[in-house]
Amino acid sequence: MKVADQYIKLVEWSEEDQCYVGSSPGFIGPCCHGKDEAKVYKQLCGIVEEWVDIHQQEGLPLPESFVNKSFSGKFVIRVGTELHKALAIKAAKSGESLNNLCIELLRNSIVRRG
């Protein structure tokens, strides 16, 4: 496996640009685009390999990849007192915990956005 294979390569349709856009989250932002999804993916793979080579040649640290990273399933988020109160009230009205309400809201937000 090549080092570049450890990085996520994402090709998404952009309504705004009316084409596919490729990026590598956590490493490279939007960096290539085109009408053919497979061609954009191939181009993206080449770009990620080039960036890995540049980092290695120049002695720059590579960002951590998601390949073997473990996640605990919890994180802390500061939302402000008013939003915290509104969420707590909404959770109480629906008879669920604040934690479950927030999980569901986040899950729905991710599903809607793709």
ABEGO torsion letter per residue (X at the ends): XBAAAABBBBBBBBAAAGBBBBBBBGABBBABBEABAAAAAAAAAAAAAAAAAAAAAAGBBBBBBAAABBBAGBBBBBAEAAAAAAAAAAAAAAGBBAAAAAAAAAAAAAAAAX
